[in-house]
Amino acid sequence: MQTVQPTRHGTYVVTYDVASRLQAFRPKTLTIPRPDDQLFERFHMGLFQKIQQALPGINIDTIEMSELRRKIWEQVDARITDLGQQAVLSTCLEIADSNPKSEGLLLNINRLFNADGQLIGHGPRPGFKPLAEQFDDLAKKIAGRSVVLIEDGAFSGGTMRYVLHELNSRGLTVTAMVIGFCCTRAEFVLDQIFKGELVIVHPIENLLDWIPDHDLIPFIPNCGRVLGEPVDGAFMPVRSSDGFSCAFPYILPFGKIEEWASLPLEGAEDLSRLCLDISIEIFGRVGPKMTIGELLAANPRVSMPIEIHAPEARLALDTEILGLLEKTRKRLG
């Protein structure tokens, strides 16, 4: 992905989701900031300002994901007349959880990356069955019904193209796709292969790039690019010797935010400092003495953060999260 030049025009999307994803730790005995905590408002204001400063002349479109998911279900409800004949399949746990019509029909799919942070293919989210097994299970549950497929956002269209192919190969027919937001390139890709109804809930003209806030906060569920490997002709998340998945958070020094989120280096550094400061505040409240092992055991959707220049280095499970974050922040100056 090429760095966005300041002279370009278009829209850069930032999605707000970190507050709701943190709630995945409930009802554990952890002190989790509530979704309406001022901490998240400050984070989002700072995030918006940093990206705006880094990308002058570019429109910054901020999307609150809980609100977008509500609008997605409005569009789905308008298209579901008989659950005996139609099934709603989501690729996003948070969308599926927000409405009973999902029937728990969920595809836990994830893009997986190599040690350089480059895409290698699609696999399951950490902690879930291989994709082939998931697709086979879904085919049995949906058999005889048409499918309304829902997704929160599509940038390249590659994941949705893959999902459509796998569903079709198992005899399932997708009659409608409801996507939260979508760039022109992804819409073009989908138009070439999908002849059903395509609904874009939040249309965006000239989408340049998209960054979810949860990719910026280490130790948040689903943060970062998950390290994957080929296994029996498919792809699976790499597991550490302790059984945990590993991922590159987007921010420095873990990932390549300037490349992965189309930001100039100076803006990437400023944004990384902000995100580490917020991470320190969050986990200072969650548990100042909490170790990496304790947190990973509390939620299998959390991956151990690793650094792009040393992906083989693994953090010790008895490392205190707050101390690690503070040490990492000092490295950025």
C-alpha positions as CSV (number, residue, x, y, z in Angstrom):
1,M,0.0,0.0,0.0
2,Q,1.4,3.4,-1.0
3,T,1.7,6.3,1.4
4,V,-1.0,8.9,0.9
5,Q,0.6,12.1,-0.4
6,P,-0.6,15.4,1.3
7,T,-1.6,16.7,-2.1
8,R,-4.1,13.9,-2.7
9,H,-7.8,14.3,-2.1
10,G,-10.2,11.8,-0.9
11,T,-11.6,10.3,2.3
12,Y,-9.7,8.5,5.1
13,V,-11.8,6.4,7.4
14,V,-11.2,5.9,11.1
15,T,-13.5,3.4,12.9
16,Y,-14.2,3.6,16.6
17,D,-14.5,0.2,18.2
18,V,-12.0,-0.2,20.9
19,A,-14.4,0.6,23.8
20,S,-16.9,-2.2,22.8
21,R,-14.1,-4.7,22.2
22,L,-12.7,-4.1,25.6
23,Q,-16.1,-5.2,27.0
24,A,-15.3,-8.7,25.8
25,F,-13.3,-9.2,29.0
26,R,-16.5,-8.9,31.0
27,P,-17.7,-10.4,33.3
28,K,-14.2,-11.2,34.5
29,T,-12.9,-9.8,37.7
30,L,-11.1,-7.0,35.7
31,T,-11.7,-3.3,36.1
32,I,-12.8,-2.5,32.5
33,P,-13.5,1.1,31.6
34,R,-17.2,1.4,30.5
35,P,-17.9,2.3,26.8
36,D,-19.0,5.8,27.9
37,D,-15.8,6.5,29.9
38,Q,-14.2,9.9,29.1
39,L,-11.0,8.0,28.3
40,F,-12.4,6.8,24.9
41,E,-13.7,10.3,24.0
42,R,-10.2,11.7,24.7
43,F,-8.6,9.0,22.7
44,H,-10.9,9.5,19.7
45,M,-10.4,13.3,19.7
46,G,-6.6,12.8,19.8
47,L,-6.7,10.2,17.1
48,F,-8.8,12.4,14.8
49,Q,-6.4,15.4,15.4
50,K,-3.3,13.4,14.8
51,I,-4.5,11.9,11.5
52,Q,-5.8,15.3,10.4
53,Q,-2.4,16.8,11.0
54,A,-0.7,14.0,9.2
55,L,-3.0,14.2,6.2
56,P,-3.7,17.8,5.4
57,G,-6.3,18.4,2.7
58,I,-7.9,14.9,3.2
59,N,-11.3,14.4,4.6
60,I,-11.3,12.3,7.8
61,D,-14.5,10.3,8.2
62,T,-15.0,8.8,11.7
63,I,-17.4,6.0,12.1
64,E,-18.8,4.7,15.4
65,M,-19.1,1.0,14.8
66,S,-21.9,0.3,17.2
67,E,-24.1,2.9,15.3
68,L,-23.0,1.5,12.0
69,R,-24.0,-2.1,13.1
70,R,-27.4,-0.8,14.1
71,K,-27.9,0.6,10.6
72,I,-26.6,-2.6,9.0
73,W,-29.4,-4.5,10.9
74,E,-32.0,-2.0,9.7
75,Q,-31.1,-2.9,6.1
76,V,-31.0,-6.7,6.9
77,D,-34.4,-6.5,8.7
78,A,-35.9,-4.9,5.6
79,R,-34.8,-7.9,3.5
80,I,-35.7,-10.8,5.8
81,T,-39.3,-11.9,5.4
82,D,-39.0,-15.6,6.5
83,L,-36.2,-17.0,8.6
84,G,-37.4,-20.4,7.5
85,Q,-36.2,-19.6,4.0
86,Q,-33.5,-17.1,4.6
87,A,-30.4,-17.1,6.9
88,V,-28.3,-14.2,8.0
89,L,-24.6,-14.9,8.1
90,S,-22.1,-12.4,9.6
91,T,-18.3,-12.3,9.3
92,C,-18.1,-10.1,12.4
93,L,-18.8,-11.3,15.9
94,E,-20.0,-7.9,17.1
95,I,-22.6,-7.6,14.3
96,A,-23.8,-11.1,15.0
97,D,-24.1,-10.4,18.7
98,S,-26.1,-7.3,18.2
99,N,-29.3,-9.0,16.8
100,P,-31.0,-12.3,17.5
101,K,-31.7,-12.9,13.8
102,S,-28.1,-13.9,13.3
103,E,-29.0,-17.3,14.9
104,G,-25.3,-17.4,15.9
105,L,-24.4,-17.9,12.2
106,L,-20.9,-16.5,12.3
107,L,-17.9,-17.0,10.1
108,N,-14.7,-16.3,12.1
109,I,-12.5,-15.4,9.2
110,N,-9.3,-13.4,9.3
111,R,-6.6,-12.2,7.0
112,L,-3.2,-13.8,7.9
113,F,0.2,-12.4,7.4
114,N,3.9,-13.5,7.2
115,A,6.8,-12.4,9.3
116,D,7.2,-9.3,7.1
117,G,3.6,-8.3,7.6
118,Q,2.6,-9.3,4.1
119,L,-0.7,-11.0,3.3
120,I,-0.4,-14.8,2.8
121,G,-4.1,-15.7,2.7
122,H,-7.3,-16.2,4.7
123,G,-7.6,-18.3,7.8
124,P,-9.7,-18.5,11.0
125,R,-9.5,-15.9,13.8
126,P,-7.3,-17.1,16.7
127,G,-9.0,-19.8,18.7
128,F,-11.4,-21.0,16.1
129,K,-11.7,-24.0,13.8
130,P,-10.0,-24.1,10.3
131,L,-12.1,-22.2,7.7
132,A,-13.0,-25.4,5.8
133,E,-14.6,-26.8,8.9
134,Q,-16.4,-23.6,9.6
135,F,-17.8,-23.4,6.1
136,D,-18.9,-27.1,6.2
137,D,-20.6,-26.5,9.5
138,L,-22.4,-23.4,8.2
139,A,-23.5,-25.3,5.1
140,K,-25.2,-27.9,7.2
141,K,-27.0,-25.2,9.3
142,I,-28.1,-23.1,6.4
143,A,-28.9,-26.0,4.0
144,G,-32.0,-25.2,1.9
145,R,-32.1,-21.5,2.7
146,S,-30.7,-18.5,0.9
147,V,-28.2,-16.3,2.6
148,V,-28.0,-12.6,3.5
149,L,-24.3,-11.9,4.1
150,I,-23.2,-9.0,6.3
151,E,-19.8,-7.4,6.8
152,D,-18.8,-4.2,8.6
153,G,-16.4,-2.9,6.0
154,A,-14.6,-3.9,2.7
155,F,-11.5,-2.2,1.4
156,S,-10.2,-4.5,-1.4
157,G,-13.1,-6.9,-1.6
158,G,-10.7,-9.9,-1.4
159,T,-12.2,-11.4,1.7
160,M,-15.8,-11.1,0.6
161,R,-14.8,-12.6,-2.8
162,Y,-13.2,-15.6,-1.0
163,V,-16.3,-16.0,1.2
164,L,-18.7,-16.0,-1.7
165,H,-16.6,-18.6,-3.6
166,E,-16.5,-20.9,-0.6
167,L,-20.3,-20.6,0.1
168,N,-21.1,-21.1,-3.6
169,S,-18.9,-24.2,-3.8
170,R,-21.0,-25.7,-1.0
171,G,-24.3,-25.1,-2.7
172,L,-25.3,-22.0,-0.8
173,T,-26.8,-19.0,-2.6
174,V,-26.2,-15.4,-1.4
175,T,-29.1,-13.2,-2.5
176,A,-28.0,-10.0,-0.7
177,M,-24.8,-8.6,0.8
178,V,-25.0,-5.7,3.3
179,I,-21.7,-4.0,3.9
180,G,-21.2,-1.1,6.4
181,F,-18.9,0.8,4.1
182,C,-16.9,0.0,1.0
183,C,-14.4,1.6,-1.3
184,T,-14.9,1.9,-5.0
185,R,-12.3,-0.8,-5.8
186,A,-14.0,-3.4,-3.6
187,E,-17.4,-2.5,-5.0
188,F,-16.0,-3.1,-8.5
189,V,-14.6,-6.5,-7.5
190,L,-17.9,-7.6,-5.9
191,D,-19.9,-6.4,-8.9
192,Q,-17.9,-8.6,-11.2
193,I,-18.7,-11.8,-9.2
194,F,-21.9,-11.1,-7.3
195,K,-25.2,-10.7,-9.1
196,G,-27.4,-10.3,-6.0
197,E,-28.3,-7.2,-4.2
198,L,-25.3,-5.2,-2.9
199,V,-26.2,-2.7,-0.1
200,I,-23.6,-0.2,1.1
201,V,-24.9,1.3,4.3
202,H,-22.4,4.2,4.6
203,P,-21.2,5.1,1.0
204,I,-17.8,6.8,0.8
205,E,-16.5,8.6,-2.2
206,N,-12.8,8.0,-3.0
207,L,-11.9,6.0,0.1
208,L,-8.1,6.2,0.4
209,D,-7.5,4.0,3.5
210,W,-9.2,2.7,6.6
211,I,-7.8,2.2,10.1
212,P,-9.8,0.6,13.0
213,D,-8.9,2.0,16.4
214,H,-8.6,-1.5,17.9
215,D,-5.6,-2.2,15.6
216,L,-3.7,0.6,17.4
217,I,-4.0,-0.6,21.1
218,P,-1.9,-3.6,22.0
219,F,-3.6,-6.4,24.0
220,I,-7.1,-5.4,22.7
221,P,-9.1,-8.3,21.2
222,N,-8.3,-8.7,17.4
223,C,-5.6,-6.0,17.5
224,G,-3.1,-6.1,14.6
225,R,-2.0,-8.3,11.8
226,V,-2.1,-11.9,12.9
227,L,0.9,-14.0,12.1
228,G,-0.1,-17.0,10.0
229,E,1.5,-20.1,8.4
230,P,0.4,-22.8,5.8
231,V,-1.1,-25.9,7.4
232,D,-2.3,-28.9,5.3
233,G,-3.1,-26.8,2.3
234,A,-4.7,-24.0,4.2
235,F,-3.6,-21.2,6.5
236,M,-3.8,-21.0,10.3
237,P,-2.6,-18.6,13.0
238,V,0.9,-19.4,14.3
239,R,0.7,-20.6,17.9
240,S,3.5,-19.9,20.4
241,S,4.9,-22.7,22.5
242,D,2.3,-21.7,25.1
243,G,-0.5,-22.0,22.7
244,F,-1.2,-18.3,22.1
245,S,-1.5,-16.5,18.7
246,C,0.8,-13.6,17.8
247,A,0.0,-10.4,16.0
248,F,1.7,-7.1,14.9
249,P,-0.2,-4.1,16.3
250,Y,-0.2,-1.4,13.7
251,I,1.7,1.2,15.8
252,L,5.4,1.7,16.1
253,P,7.6,-0.1,17.1
254,F,5.4,-3.2,16.6
255,G,4.2,-2.7,13.1
256,K,4.5,-0.5,10.0
257,I,1.7,2.0,10.5
258,E,3.2,4.4,8.0
259,E,2.9,1.6,5.3
260,W,-0.2,-0.2,6.6
261,A,-2.3,2.9,7.3
262,S,-0.9,5.2,4.7
263,L,0.6,7.8,7.0
264,P,3.8,9.9,6.6
265,L,6.5,8.7,9.1
266,E,6.3,11.8,11.4
267,G,2.5,11.4,11.7
268,A,2.9,7.7,12.3
269,E,5.3,8.4,15.2
270,D,3.0,11.0,16.8
271,L,0.0,8.6,16.5
272,S,2.0,5.7,18.0
273,R,2.9,7.8,21.0
274,L,-0.7,8.8,21.5
275,C,-1.9,5.2,21.3
276,L,0.8,3.9,23.7
277,D,-0.2,6.7,26.2
278,I,-3.8,5.5,26.0
279,S,-2.8,1.9,26.3
280,I,-0.9,2.7,29.4
281,E,-3.9,4.5,30.8
282,I,-6.3,1.6,30.0
283,F,-4.1,-1.1,31.4
284,G,-3.1,1.0,34.4
285,R,-6.8,0.8,35.3
286,V,-7.4,-2.8,34.2
287,G,-4.6,-4.1,36.4
288,P,-1.3,-2.4,37.1
289,K,0.3,-5.8,37.9
290,M,-1.5,-7.9,35.4
291,T,0.8,-10.2,33.4
292,I,0.6,-11.0,29.7
293,G,-0.2,-14.7,30.5
294,E,-3.1,-13.7,32.8
295,L,-4.6,-11.4,30.1
296,L,-4.2,-13.9,27.3
297,A,-5.8,-16.6,29.4
298,A,-8.8,-14.3,30.1
299,N,-9.6,-13.9,26.4
300,P,-8.4,-16.2,23.5
301,R,-9.2,-13.4,21.0
302,V,-6.2,-11.4,22.3
303,S,-2.9,-12.1,20.5
304,M,0.5,-11.6,22.0
305,P,2.0,-8.5,20.4
306,I,5.2,-9.0,18.4
307,E,7.5,-6.6,16.6
308,I,7.9,-6.7,12.8
309,H,11.7,-6.6,12.9
310,A,11.9,-9.4,15.4
311,P,8.8,-11.6,14.9
312,E,10.6,-14.7,16.4
313,A,11.1,-12.9,19.7
314,R,8.3,-13.8,22.2
315,L,7.5,-11.9,25.3
316,A,7.6,-13.9,28.6
317,L,4.1,-14.7,30.0
318,D,5.1,-13.3,33.4
319,T,5.9,-9.9,31.9
320,E,3.7,-7.2,33.4
321,I,1.7,-5.5,30.7
322,L,1.8,-2.0,32.1
323,G,5.6,-2.2,32.6
324,L,6.0,-3.4,29.0
325,L,3.9,-0.6,27.6
326,E,5.8,2.1,29.6
327,K,9.1,0.7,28.4
328,T,7.9,0.6,24.8
329,R,6.6,4.2,25.0
330,K,10.1,5.4,26.2
331,R,11.6,3.9,23.1
332,L,9.6,6.4,20.9
333,G,10.9,9.4,22.9
